[in-house]
């Protein structure tokens, strides 16, 4: 019975070694962007963040002003 438990117990050292070997193999296949690509996509992300921030600020202001007007109109 003890032998059966030993044979069914996972060999975590071998599994970990295989996992790390697979990671190393996959990392060799990765195509890394060059510096120019990273800089250009970073600029796109930063500009997009500012555009979305401005858009949400405008929408927030308009909704806030509308709710305030409706509240003031109902209170009077």
C-alpha positions as CSV (number, residue, x, y, z in Angstrom):
1,X,0.0,0.0,0.0
2,X,2.8,2.4,0.8
3,X,4.4,1.7,-2.6
4,X,1.1,2.6,-4.3
5,X,1.1,6.0,-2.5
6,X,4.7,6.6,-3.5
7,X,4.0,5.9,-7.2
8,X,0.9,8.1,-7.4
9,X,2.5,11.0,-5.5
10,X,3.4,13.7,-8.0
11,X,7.1,14.3,-8.5
12,X,7.1,18.1,-8.0
13,X,10.8,18.5,-8.6
14,X,10.6,16.9,-12.0
15,X,7.4,18.8,-12.8
16,X,9.0,22.1,-11.7
17,X,12.2,21.3,-13.8
18,X,10.0,20.6,-16.9
19,X,8.0,23.8,-16.3
20,X,11.1,25.9,-16.2
21,X,12.5,24.2,-19.3
22,X,9.3,24.9,-21.1
23,X,9.4,28.6,-20.0
24,X,13.0,28.9,-21.3
25,X,12.0,27.4,-24.6
26,X,9.0,29.7,-25.0
27,X,11.0,32.8,-24.1
28,X,13.5,32.0,-26.9
29,X,10.5,32.2,-29.4
30,X,9.3,35.6,-28.2
31,X,9.7,38.4,-30.7
32,X,10.7,41.4,-28.6
33,X,9.9,45.0,-29.9
34,X,12.7,47.3,-30.7
35,X,13.2,50.6,-28.9
36,X,11.5,52.7,-31.6
37,X,8.4,50.5,-31.4
38,X,8.3,50.7,-27.6
39,X,8.6,54.5,-27.7
40,X,5.9,55.0,-30.3
41,X,3.4,52.7,-28.6
42,X,4.2,54.4,-25.2
43,X,3.4,57.8,-26.8
44,X,0.1,56.5,-28.2
45,X,-0.9,55.1,-24.8
46,X,0.0,58.4,-23.0
47,X,-1.9,60.5,-25.5
48,X,-4.9,58.2,-25.4
49,X,-5.0,58.4,-21.6
50,X,-5.0,62.2,-21.7
51,X,-7.7,62.2,-24.4
52,X,-9.9,59.8,-22.4
53,X,-9.3,61.8,-19.2
54,X,-10.5,65.0,-20.9
55,X,-13.5,63.2,-22.4
56,X,-14.5,61.8,-19.0
57,X,-14.0,65.2,-17.3
58,X,-16.3,66.9,-19.9
59,X,-18.9,64.1,-19.5
60,X,-18.7,64.3,-15.7
61,X,-19.1,68.1,-15.8
62,X,-22.1,67.9,-18.1
63,X,-23.8,65.2,-16.0
64,X,-23.1,67.0,-12.8
65,X,-24.4,70.3,-14.2
66,X,-27.5,68.6,-15.4
67,X,-28.2,66.8,-12.1
68,X,-27.6,70.1,-10.2
69,X,-30.0,72.0,-12.5
70,X,-32.6,69.3,-12.1
71,X,-32.2,69.2,-8.3
72,X,-32.4,73.0,-8.1
73,X,-35.4,73.1,-10.3
74,X,-37.2,70.5,-8.2
75,X,-36.3,72.1,-4.9
76,X,-37.7,75.5,-5.8
